[in-house]
Structure formats: structure tokens, C-alpha cells
Amino acid sequence: MSLCLQLDVGNSRVKWRLVRRAEVLDRGTYSSAQRSLSQSLLNCAESVDQIWVSSVVTPEEEEERAALLRERWGIDPWFARAEARTGDLSNSYIDPSRMGADRWLAMLAARRRVAGRVCVVDAGSALTIDLVSALGEHEGGYILPGVGLMEQALLLDTDRVRFDSAADYALSPGTDTASAVRHGIALAEAGAVTTALAQAGEDTPALLFSGGGGERLMALLQMGGEWVPDLVFEGLELMATLR
């Protein structure tokens, strides 16, 4: 039975899972800043039959990772790329290669899950919002800084914004610096999604959330929807099957 290693290489984290016949046997995460493979990944299987990768890092970093994977398992990894068309999903970009593979794969998986119009919200290092029509046409999207980037920008570029205390992300006004910053970030994220949906018109799309902050954002919005943490992996499997 075919054993497939799947990786989602993002800007801040690498997520991986080991799959056999749609059963996830093992999974893990580690920092994208780590240039070697994590020990848990190295030990996940003595041999694998296929390696599939979604990546948003530079070509040089991709080649470094590919070399490590070849060295460990003796297999050339297959890297998914955004295309002008995959199945019944069509890209709005003039140059599809400029779109991150993770966004494309998430939309591909969303297309399988939702028969009608759908909005895919991925809350990770960046917050991305993409709309797909009922016919499978990418209507366009938005890219914003994620929670970590917004907080980092305030700490680096604003001398008087300093805090040590913990604070949750909520929509109520903050009553100290920590809560004001984090509630402001939550307001920005929730406001971005709400405004994007308002711009989408009367044909309200179904909502799918992914990314590490997706479940939290879905709860803040209270607009329904579904959190699918493996949405990119689902799209990776779909695209590989079509190949």
C-alpha cells in the first residue's frame, strides 16, 4: 500500500503528515527557520513511496529541502504549483505562478467540499481571503498581515507600545496596552473578513477557515462556517491525483 509523505511549507511553519489510503498515520510541525528536517519527520518512516509538497518559500530554499528529502528517502519530491486551471477551478491571475501554492490548493479543496460559491479564509502568517464562484472561477482575493506580523510591526516601529502581560484576542475595547493591541488586531482581522463578504454581494458564499488562527477567527466572527485545518493537504492530494 502506497505511503505518502506530505509537506506544507509556510513562511513560519512546516507542517507534515504521513498518509496511507486516506489514513493519517503521523503528523508534526516545526519552524520554517530550521534548515534541516525535524527529528520527528526524519523518524516517521523508514521508506515512503511518494513525497508531495506545497511551498511558499524561495526556489533556493525549496531546493535545499528537496535535497534533504532525497537524501533521506531517495525520492524526488513533487512540488504543487498554482495553475491557470486545475480540474474545474480557474485562476484569475494573469500569471498563475505568482499565486502561492497554498492558496490555490486550499481553494481546490474548498471547491470539492462546497458545491456553490465559497470564501476561503486562511489565518496564518498572513491572512488570506479568497472567493470562488459556484462555477469554480477564482473571483479574486485579499492578503493582509497575520496576527504575528501585525503585533511585531507595532512592537518594532512604535516606541511606546510595550507590554509583557498576556491578553486574549477579542473584539471588545482593550483596557490596557496588551489588550488594546490584541483586541485591535482581532478587530482588524474580523473587519477584513466582514468587509470582504460585504463586497462580495448578495450571493453570500459559504465560509471555510484554515490556518493556525482559523478556528479563533471563526469564533470571533460568529458567522458560521467550518474550520478545516488540513485544507491545504486536502488540495495537495486532489492536485496530485489529477496528475
Long-range contacts (C-beta under 8 A, 24 or more apart in sequence): 2-49, 2-50, 3-45, 3-47, 3-48, 3-49, 3-50, 4-48, 4-49, 4-50, 4-51, 4-52, 5-44, 5-45, 5-48, 5-50, 5-51, 5-52, 5-69, 5-73, 6-51, 6-52, 6-53, 6-233, 6-236, 6-237, 7-51, 7-52, 7-53, 7-54, 7-55, 7-65, 7-77, 8-53, 8-54, 8-102, 8-232, 8-233, 8-236, 9-53, 9-54, 9-55, 9-56, 9-57, 9-62, 9-65, 10-56, 10-102, 10-124, 10-125, 11-56, 11-57, 11-124, 11-125, 11-126, 12-124, 12-125, 12-148, 13-124, 13-125, 13-212, 14-38, 15-233, 16-41, 16-44, 17-230, 17-233, 18-44, 18-45, 18-48, 19-237, 32-57, 35-64, 36-68, 37-65, 37-68, 37-69, 37-72, 42-72, 45-73, 47-73, 48-73, 48-75, 49-75, 50-75, 50-78, 50-240, 51-75, 51-76, 51-77, 51-78, 52-77, 52-78, 52-80, 52-236, 52-237, 52-240, 53-77, 53-78, 53-79, 53-80, 53-236, 54-79, 54-80, 54-101, 54-102, 54-105, 54-232, 54-233, 54-235, 54-236, 55-79, 55-101, 56-100, 56-101, 56-102, 78-240, 78-243, 80-104, 80-105, 80-235, 80-236, 80-239, 80-240, 86-239, 86-242, 87-111, 87-136, 87-238, 87-242, 88-135, 88-136, 89-132, 89-136, 89-138, 90-136, 90-137, 90-138, 91-138, 92-137, 92-138, 92-139, 92-140, 93-138, 100-128, 102-232, 103-128, 103-130, 103-141, 104-235, 105-231, 105-232, 105-234, 105-235, 105-236, 105-238, 105-239, 106-130, 106-208, 106-210, 106-231, 106-232, 106-235, 107-132, 107-138, 107-235, 108-235, 108-238, 108-239, 109-228, 109-231, 109-232, 109-234, 109-235, 109-238, 110-208, 110-231, 110-235, 111-136, 112-234, 112-238, 113-208, 113-226, 113-228, 113-234, 114-206, 114-208, 116-205, 116-206, 117-203, 117-204, 117-205, 117-206, 118-205, 118-206, 118-207, 118-208, 119-193, 119-196, 119-197, 119-200, 119-205, 119-206, 119-207, 119-208, 120-208, 120-210, 120-231, 121-193, 121-207, 121-208, 121-209, 121-210, 121-211, 121-214, 121-217, 121-218, 121-225, 122-209, 122-210, 122-211, 122-214, 122-231, 122-232, 123-147, 123-189, 123-209, 123-210, 123-211, 123-212, 123-213, 123-214, 123-216, 123-217, 124-211, 124-212, 124-213, 125-149, 127-189, 127-192, 127-213, 127-217, 129-192, 129-193, 129-196, 131-196, 131-200, 131-205, 132-205, 139-200, 142-192, 142-196, 144-188, 144-189, 144-192, 146-213, 147-185, 147-189, 147-213, 150-185, 150-188, 151-181, 151-182, 151-185, 154-181, 169-216, 169-220, 170-220, 171-220, 186-220, 189-213, 189-217, 189-220, 190-217, 190-220, 190-221, 193-217, 193-221, 193-223, 194-221, 194-223, 197-223
